[in-house]
Amino acid sequence: MRTSTTFSILFWIYAKRAKNNQTGIYARISVNGKKVNISLKQKVDVDKWDAKGQKMKGNCLKANKLNQYLDEIKSDIVQCYRDLKSENRVLTAELVKARYLGEDKKNHTLLDIFEYHNENMTHNLADCTIGKFLTTQKYLLVYVQEKYKRDNMFLQNLDYEFVLGFESFLRKYRSRPSQGTIGNNVAMKHIQRLKKMIRLAYEMDWIQRDPFTKFKLKYEKKEREFLTKQELKKVEELITSIERLTTVRDLFVFSCYTGLSYIDVINLSQGNIVKGDDGNKWIKTKRQKTGVPVKIPLLEQAEKLIINYKEHPRTENTNRLFPHMSNQKLNSYLKEIADLCEISKSLTFHMARHTFATTITLTNNVPVETVSKLLGHTKIATTQIYAQVVENKISNDMNNLKTTLKVQNQHKPRGSNLKINIMQIVR
């Protein structure tokens, strides 16, 4: 968390706005070079103001009373600053002013809600998910700095225009000159995280209105890439003398036959293999991403891979079923495997999960409801996305329909015979 390095209070008058030589007194609060003013609702004669001493000249009763008032205000503002600092708040001049005016409960900031979320939701979210929220937070602060020239933003100042501006910023933003712009769906994910933060603030009464009421997330529908039966066979039958590629191939194929994500495969131990009520072996685990329990029948292809690594040097003393390898390295080595197998698709480890959903289960007539359970989806609509892209299954179903219709037509009487029968009945 950022801490303040400079803090000051200055009392000044607006001499140019004086009427009858009387003008208002203001307190200027500065934190890290950022300034805000507070009108003190007090008047003073321009000629009697000591700009250097920041007080009224003289020792008369009026001067003493006003100067004592200014001392009290300064003391109160300093105390507000100290209180906020002890609360580990992100210190800004606006926040000190809000605390002094008794409005800070209504003036939580973007950083406040993100910090509250990241500190209190870690037990529900995986580390990688928390990392995504931190990335969204980083982009938001860059946007606020570029557009509003501020380090932070009060939640109560967010409106529909702010949301539209953030969307526009994301579509143009490049973190590095060599990097491309953010795609539509990634931009929508960042906005969705901001929307979650705003909703949380609204439910905690930090804000009185939701700037997202008129905004609709616009996701582009994309087909999930997966390996066909022929492509999967190429990967399974790949022979290589390079040990790292052999390990990557086996991890990928295991995921293709279980539907488990990278982190769930890497975390598997012998304790996750249980005997089911049917007498067969099952994988029993929880998805790290969502915490949803999953039970998956252990197919023969997957069981063979577990046996292969049972006495492997990299698993023998770890209690894990497979050697550990980072997701980044896995995906990098999968590109080499794709080249060796002459597969033109951009092979990633997550594609194995898609392959399980499509090539292994749905195309083999496993009901979508069952596939949804195996994948650990909380909504069947998520699984139905896979069902929409299985062209081979659609083709096979339509061919079966053609055959059925053809057989039915062969058993129907021809039109001429039907006409004769009708004429006979009429006679």
C-alpha positions in Angstrom: 0.0 0.0 0.0 1.3 3.5 -0.9 2.1 5.7 2.1 2.2 9.5 2.0 5.6 11.2 1.9 4.4 14.9 2.2 1.6 16.5 4.1 0.9 20.2 4.8 -1.9 22.6 5.6 -1.9 26.2 4.4 -4.4 29.0 5.3 -5.0 31.6 2.6 -7.4 34.2 1.4 -9.0 34.9 -2.0 -8.1 38.6 -2.3 -9.3 38.9 -5.8 -12.9 38.1 -4.7 -12.9 40.6 -1.9 -16.0 42.7 -1.4 -15.8 45.8 0.7 -12.2 44.6 1.4 -13.6 41.5 3.1 -12.8 38.0 1.7 -13.1 34.4 2.6 -10.4 32.3 4.4 -9.5 28.8 3.0 -7.5 25.8 4.3 -5.4 24.1 1.6 -4.6 20.4 2.3 -1.6 19.0 0.4 -0.7 15.3 0.3 2.1 14.1 -2.0 1.8 17.3 -4.1 -2.0 17.0 -4.6 -4.1 19.8 -3.2 -7.7 20.5 -2.1 -9.3 23.5 -0.6 -11.8 23.9 2.2 -13.8 27.1 2.7 -13.8 27.9 6.4 -16.9 30.2 6.2 -14.9 33.0 7.8 -14.3 36.5 6.5 -11.2 38.8 7.1 -10.1 42.2 6.1 -7.6 41.8 3.2 -5.3 44.5 4.8 -5.3 42.7 8.1 -4.3 39.2 6.8 -0.7 38.0 7.4 0.0 35.8 4.5 3.4 34.6 5.8 2.1 33.8 9.3 -1.2 32.5 7.9 -3.3 34.4 10.5 -5.0 37.7 11.2 -2.7 40.6 12.2 -3.0 42.3 15.6 -3.9 41.3 19.2 -7.4 42.5 19.3 -10.2 40.3 20.5 -11.4 39.5 17.0 -7.9 38.6 15.8 -7.2 36.4 18.8 -10.6 34.6 18.4 -10.0 34.0 14.7 -6.4 32.8 15.1 -7.5 30.4 17.8 -10.1 29.1 15.5 -7.5 28.5 12.8 -5.3 26.7 15.2 -8.1 24.4 16.2 -8.9 23.6 12.5 -5.3 22.9 11.8 -5.1 20.5 14.8 -8.3 18.7 13.7 -7.0 18.3 10.1 -3.7 16.9 11.4 -5.6 14.4 13.6 -7.7 13.3 10.6 -4.5 12.7 8.7 -3.0 10.7 11.6 -6.2 8.6 12.0 -6.3 7.7 8.3 -2.7 6.8 8.4 -3.2 4.5 11.4 -6.1 2.8 9.5 -3.8 2.0 6.6 -5.9 3.9 4.2 -4.6 5.1 0.8 -3.9 8.7 1.8 -5.0 11.5 -0.5 -5.8 15.1 0.0 -9.4 14.4 -0.9 -9.7 11.7 1.7 -8.3 13.9 4.5 -10.8 16.6 3.5 -13.6 14.1 3.5 -12.6 12.8 6.9 -12.5 16.4 8.3 -15.9 17.2 6.8 -17.3 13.9 8.2 -18.0 12.6 4.7 -15.3 10.0 4.3 -17.8 7.1 4.9 -19.5 8.2 1.7 -16.2 8.8 0.0 -14.5 5.4 -0.4 -12.2 5.1 -3.4 -11.5 2.6 -6.1 -8.4 1.5 -4.3 -10.4 1.0 -1.1 -12.9 -1.4 -2.7 -10.1 -3.4 -4.5 -8.1 -3.7 -1.3 -11.2 -4.7 0.7 -12.0 -7.4 -1.9 -8.4 -8.7 -2.3 -8.0 -8.9 1.5 -11.3 -10.5 2.3 -12.0 -12.8 -0.7 -8.7 -14.7 -0.9 -10.2 -17.7 0.8 -12.8 -18.0 -2.1 -10.4 -17.3 -5.0 -7.3 -18.9 -6.4 -4.1 -17.0 -6.5 -4.3 -16.7 -10.3 -7.8 -15.1 -10.0 -6.6 -12.6 -7.4 -3.8 -11.8 -9.8 -6.3 -11.0 -12.5 -8.1 -8.6 -10.1 -4.7 -6.9 -9.5 -4.2 -6.5 -13.2 -7.6 -4.9 -13.6 -6.8 -2.6 -10.7 -3.5 -1.6 -12.4 -5.3 -0.8 -15.7 -7.9 1.2 -13.8 -5.3 3.4 -12.1 -3.5 4.0 -15.4 -6.9 5.1 -16.9 -7.7 7.4 -14.0 -4.2 9.0 -14.2 -4.4 9.5 -17.9 -8.0 10.9 -18.1 -8.5 12.5 -14.7 -4.8 13.3 -13.7 -5.4 11.7 -10.3 -3.9 8.7 -8.4 -7.3 7.5 -7.2 -11.0 8.1 -7.7 -13.9 8.4 -5.3 -16.5 5.7 -5.9 -19.3 8.2 -5.6 -17.9 10.0 -8.6 -18.1 7.0 -10.9 -20.8 7.2 -13.5 -21.8 5.7 -16.9 -19.4 8.0 -18.7 -16.5 6.6 -16.5 -17.4 3.0 -17.5 -17.6 3.9 -21.2 -14.3 5.7 -20.9 -12.6 2.7 -19.3 -13.9 0.4 -22.1 -12.5 2.8 -24.7 -9.2 3.0 -22.8 -8.9 -0.8 -22.6 -9.4 -1.3 -26.4 -6.6 1.1 -27.2 -4.2 0.3 -24.4 -0.8 -1.3 -24.9 1.3 -2.0 -21.9 4.4 -2.2 -24.2 4.9 -0.8 -27.7 5.6 -4.3 -29.0 2.4 -5.7 -27.5 -0.9 -5.8 -29.3 -4.1 -4.2 -28.0 -6.4 -5.9 -25.7 -9.1 -8.1 -27.3 -12.8 -7.6 -26.9 -13.4 -10.5 -24.5 -10.4 -9.7 -22.3 -11.5 -6.1 -22.1 -15.0 -7.3 -21.1 -13.4 -9.5 -18.4 -11.7 -6.4 -16.9 -14.9 -4.5 -16.9 -16.7 -7.4 -15.4 -14.3 -7.4 -12.5 -14.8 -3.7 -12.0 -18.6 -4.3 -12.1 -18.2 -6.9 -9.3 -16.2 -4.3 -7.3 -18.9 -1.7 -7.8 -21.7 -4.2 -6.9 -19.8 -5.1 -3.7 -19.5 -1.3 -2.8 -23.2 -0.8 -3.5 -24.2 -3.8 -1.3 -22.0 -2.4 1.6 -23.7 1.0 1.2 -20.4 2.7 0.1 -22.2 4.2 -2.8 -25.9 5.1 -3.5 -26.1 4.3 -7.2 -24.6 1.7 -9.6 -23.0 3.2 -12.7 -23.4 -0.1 -14.5 -27.2 -0.1 -14.6 -27.1 1.0 -18.3 -24.0 -0.9 -19.3 -24.1 -4.3 -21.0 -21.1 -6.6 -21.3 -20.6 -7.4 -25.0 -18.8 -10.8 -25.4 -17.9 -12.2 -28.8 -18.9 -15.8 -29.2 -15.8 -17.9 -30.0 -15.6 -21.5 -30.7 -13.5 -23.5 -28.3 -10.6 -25.2 -30.1 -10.1 -28.9 -29.4 -8.2 -31.8 -31.0 -10.1 -34.2 -33.3 -9.8 -37.9 -32.8 -7.1 -38.1 -35.4 -5.1 -35.2 -34.0 -5.3 -36.7 -30.5 -4.0 -40.0 -31.8 -1.0 -38.2 -33.3 -0.1 -36.7 -30.0 -0.6 -40.0 -28.1 1.6 -41.9 -30.6 4.3 -39.3 -30.6 7.7 -40.9 -30.0 10.5 -38.6 -28.9 13.8 -39.1 -27.1 13.4 -35.7 -25.4 12.3 -36.4 -21.8 10.6 -33.1 -21.2 8.4 -33.5 -24.3 7.5 -37.0 -23.3 6.4 -35.7 -19.9 4.4 -32.8 -21.5 2.7 -35.2 -23.9 1.7 -37.5 -21.0 0.3 -34.6 -18.9 -1.6 -33.3 -21.9 -3.1 -36.7 -22.8 -4.0 -37.4 -19.2 -6.0 -34.1 -19.2 -7.6 -35.1 -22.5 -9.0 -38.3 -20.8 -10.0 -36.7 -17.5 -11.0 -33.1 -18.3 -8.9 -31.7 -15.4 -7.2 -28.3 -15.8 -3.4 -27.8 -15.5 -3.4 -26.9 -11.8 -5.8 -29.8 -10.9 -3.6 -32.3 -12.7 -0.4 -31.0 -11.1 -2.0 -31.2 -7.6 -3.2 -34.8 -7.9 -1.9 -37.2 -5.3 -2.5 -40.9 -4.7 -5.2 -39.9 -2.2 -7.3 -38.5 -5.0 -7.7 -42.0 -6.5 -10.6 -43.8 -4.8 -12.7 -46.8 -5.4 -16.3 -46.0 -6.4 -19.5 -47.7 -5.6 -19.3 -49.5 -8.9 -16.0 -51.1 -7.9 -14.0 -49.0 -10.4 -11.3 -46.4 -9.8 -12.4 -42.7 -9.7 -10.6 -39.4 -9.4 -12.0 -37.5 -6.5 -10.8 -33.9 -6.1 -11.9 -30.2 -6.0 -11.4 -27.7 -8.8 -8.9 -25.2 -7.4 -10.4 -22.4 -9.5 -13.9 -22.7 -8.1 -13.7 -25.2 -5.2 -16.4 -27.4 -6.8 -16.0 -31.1 -6.0 -15.6 -33.4 -9.0 -15.6 -37.2 -9.4 -14.3 -38.6 -12.7 -14.2 -42.3 -13.6 -10.6 -43.2 -14.4 -10.4 -44.3 -18.0 -7.9 -46.9 -19.0 -5.8 -44.4 -21.0 -5.4 -42.1 -18.0 -4.8 -45.0 -15.5 -1.9 -46.2 -17.7 -0.2 -42.8 -17.4 -0.5 -42.8 -13.6 1.1 -46.2 -13.5 4.0 -45.1 -15.8 4.9 -42.3 -13.3 4.4 -44.3 -10.1 8.1 -44.9 -9.5 9.4 -41.9 -11.5 12.3 -40.1 -9.9 10.4 -36.8 -10.0 7.3 -38.2 -8.2 8.7 -40.8 -5.9 9.2 -38.5 -2.9 6.5 -35.9 -3.7 3.3 -37.8 -3.2 2.2 -36.4 -6.5 1.0 -38.5 -9.4 2.9 -36.5 -12.0 6.1 -34.4 -12.2 5.7 -30.7 -11.5 6.1 -28.3 -14.5 5.0 -24.7 -14.8 2.0 -23.9 -17.0 4.1 -21.5 -19.0 6.7 -24.2 -19.8 4.0 -26.7 -20.6 2.4 -24.4 -23.1 5.8 -23.6 -24.6 6.7 -27.2 -25.1 3.3 -28.0 -26.5 4.1 -25.8 -29.4 7.0 -28.1 -30.2 4.8 -31.1 -29.9 2.3 -29.5 -32.3 5.1 -29.0 -34.8 6.3 -32.6 -34.4 2.7 -33.9 -34.9 2.0 -31.5 -37.8 -0.9 -30.0 -36.0 -1.6 -26.5 -37.2 -3.8 -25.5 -34.2 -2.2 -23.3 -31.4 -1.8 -26.1 -28.9 -2.3 -25.1 -25.2 -2.8 -27.2 -22.1 -6.3 -25.9 -21.6 -7.2 -27.3 -25.1 -7.0 -30.8 -23.4 -10.0 -29.9 -21.3 -11.9 -28.8 -24.4 -10.8 -32.1 -26.1 -12.2 -34.1 -23.2 -15.5 -32.2 -23.4 -15.9 -32.7 -27.2 -13.9 -35.5 -28.7 -13.8 -37.9 -25.7 -17.3 -37.4 -24.2 -19.9 -35.5 -26.3 -19.0 -37.0 -29.6 -19.3 -40.5 -28.0 -22.9 -39.7 -26.9 -22.1 -38.9 -23.3 -25.1 -36.7 -22.2 -24.2 -33.0 -21.8 -25.6 -33.2 -18.2 -23.0 -35.8 -17.3 -20.2 -33.9 -19.1 -21.1 -30.8 -17.0 -20.7 -32.8 -13.8 -17.4 -34.3 -14.9 -16.0 -30.8 -15.8 -17.2 -29.3 -12.5 -19.3 -26.7 -14.2 -21.8 -24.9 -11.9 -24.0 -24.1 -14.9 -25.0 -26.5 -17.7 -25.0 -23.5 -20.1 -21.2 -23.4 -19.8 -21.0 -27.0 -21.0 -23.5 -26.5 -23.8 -20.9 -24.2 -25.4 -18.9 -27.3 -26.2 -22.0 -29.1 -27.5 -22.5 -26.3 -30.1 -19.1 -26.8 -31.7 -19.0 -30.6 -32.1 -19.5 -30.6 -35.9 -18.6 -34.3 -36.2 -21.4 -35.2 -33.8 -23.9 -33.0 -35.7 -22.8 -34.6 -38.9 -23.1 -38.1 -37.5 -26.6 -37.3 -36.1 -27.8 -35.9 -39.4 -26.4 -38.9 -41.3 -28.3 -41.2 -38.9 -31.4 -39.1 -39.5 -31.0 -39.4 -43.3 -30.7 -43.2 -42.9 -33.8 -43.3 -40.7 -35.8 -41.2 -43.2 -34.6 -43.3 -46.1 -35.8 -46.5 -44.4 -39.1 -45.0 -43.6 -39.6 -43.9 -47.2 -38.9 -47.4 -48.5 -41.8 -48.8 -46.4 -44.3 -46.2 -47.6 -46.6 -47.1 -50.5 -45.9 -45.3 -53.7 -48.3 -42.6 -54.8 -49.7 -44.5 -57.8 -50.5 -47.6 -55.6 -52.2 -45.3 -53.1 -54.3 -43.7 -55.9 -55.4 -47.1 -57.1 -56.4 -48.2 -53.6 -58.4 -45.1 -53.1 -60.2 -45.6 -56.4 -61.1 -49.1 -55.4 -62.6 -47.9 -52.2 -64.6 -45.3 -54.0 -66.1 -47.9 -56.4 
